[in-house]
Amino acid sequence: MNLQENIPLASRTTFGIGGPARWFAEASSEAEVAEACAWARARDLPLFVLGGGSNLLVADAGFHGLVLCIALAGIALDGDRLQAAAGEPWERCVEQATEAGLAGIECLAGIPGSVGGTPVQNVGAYGQEVGAVIERVRTFDRAAQKFVEFPNVACGFAYRRSRFNSADRGRFVVTRVDYRLRPGGAPALGYADLERHFAHHSGAPTLVEVAEAVRAIRRAKGMFMIEGDPDCRSAGSFFKNPAVAPEAAERIRAIAGAVRAYPASDGLVKISAAWLIEQAGFAPGFALGAAGISSRHTLALVNRGGATAAEILALAETIRSTVEQRFGIRLEMEPDRVGFD
Ligand SMILES: Cc1cc2nc3c(=O)[nH]c(=O)nc-3n(C[C@H](O)[C@H](O)[C@H](O)COP(=O)(O)OP(=O)(O)OC[C@H]3O[C@@H](n4cnc5c(N)ncnc54)[C@H](O)[C@@H]3O)c2cc1C
């Protein structure tokens, strides 16, 4: 294990924000994951698992424990199974699956970050979620100090949620994810943006074409990582779409004269958080100091250059309290906050 001290974290996050890690190590094997966990445990230090840094807001003071960066590599395709080590870029899985004619993750193209990050918040976009195709998640259990595998049903997948970011947050280090895909399956085209994209397409689009269309749609919204694009200095969507009782949706309709809502599970209704933010008076490009709202996607908060984590949180709180005052709904933040405890 190559242990380093006082390593800057900002450059390892898509936000480009945050102080240093007091201790930092990279794990390229399961043995190194176990070793790093034992090292932190022996010193009673907190440990944070870092993937691609695309869903994080790191505190300006940094993290005083050990940051363990997951660098395990390798992707294997076998029939309908794609088995990927946690440190692989997620996008590489999408490329390999779509090129091999395996359906199930084509709409998740262009999402930054690592394979290990995908089960944590049950990554989803354009009508697909990884929870629908994950067969098994292999992890190191920091509490029991041994490797444990979870079948899909034991992962607790829900909208942007799993056991790994809720009840068992921080306990399991994901080392490998097995996805079960659909050979020769048709691409998912249920999402309005995709339907529009292929409205004049002759014949059914291929999985590769759908993945490419998703990337193009994302690029237009600043939700596809492009070096130098100021709208990409973000963690993607900063707020989750709230799921509310139908009466709450009706209350919003009464206040705003309309509501952008979709059916959700358990008889609830999912309200578009971007719509709520706009209705509360925040336009794309709104800025508060060096923190701002993306000029192309109201749900993404951006670092306009030199922003601190405190500035991002101040903007987030301004948005949340204004939305709450107007609609009685408290928006939940999506990115993980590191070093704020
Ligand atoms: C431009 C942009 C667009 C995005 N679009 C989407 C989208 O459409 N849909 C979506 O769901 N998300 C989206 N995101 C958010 C983000 O890309 C995903 O959540 C991604 O899966 C995070 O993976 P990561 O490796 O970067 O995790 P990190 O940001 O490094 O970590 C996020 C959390 O996962 C944990 N974690 C990471 N790796 C492991 C591991 N191996 N074991 C245990 N815990 C781990 C971390 O401890 C942390 O709690 C977007 C982000 C950006 C910047």
The ligand as an ORCA input file, in Angstrom:
! r2SCAN-3c Opt
* xyz 0 1
  C     -21.829     15.918    -15.315
  C     -22.411     14.872    -14.381
  C     -23.543     14.152    -14.775
  C     -24.085     13.162    -13.921
  N     -25.204     12.492    -14.310
  C     -25.743     11.541    -13.512
  C     -26.921     10.836    -13.902
  O     -27.461     11.034    -14.973
  N     -27.427      9.902    -13.059
  C     -26.835      9.624    -11.854
  O     -27.345      8.746    -11.128
  N     -25.724     10.273    -11.451
  C     -25.168     11.229    -12.244
  N     -24.047     11.915    -11.838
  C     -23.468     11.631    -10.517
  C     -22.299     10.629    -10.543
  O     -21.670     10.614    -11.807
  C     -22.726      9.197    -10.194
  O     -23.363      9.173     -8.944
  C     -21.516      8.246    -10.153
  O     -21.978      6.920    -10.076
  C     -20.581      8.486     -8.970
  O     -19.496      7.590     -9.091
  P     -18.047      7.996     -8.624
  O     -17.165      6.847     -8.880
  O     -17.635      9.280     -9.234
  O     -18.278      8.160     -7.062
  P     -17.664      9.260     -6.081
  O     -18.181     10.602     -6.464
  O     -16.210      9.097     -5.970
  O     -18.366      8.813     -4.717
  C     -19.757      8.954     -4.540
  C     -20.193      8.079     -3.350
  O     -19.997      6.706     -3.706
  C     -19.077      6.101     -2.797
  N     -18.244      5.170     -3.550
  C     -17.616      5.374     -4.731
  N     -16.949      4.269     -5.095
  C     -17.170      3.349     -4.133
  C     -16.742      2.013     -3.913
  N     -15.934      1.370     -4.769
  N     -17.162      1.374     -2.783
  C     -17.965      1.996     -1.890
  N     -18.387      3.252     -2.035
  C     -17.994      3.922     -3.139
  C     -18.278      7.249     -2.188
  O     -17.753      6.880     -0.922
  C     -19.345      8.320     -2.111
  O     -20.163      8.116     -0.989
  C     -23.477     12.900    -12.665
  C     -22.337     13.631    -12.283
  C     -21.814     14.612    -13.139
  C     -20.590     15.357    -12.713
*
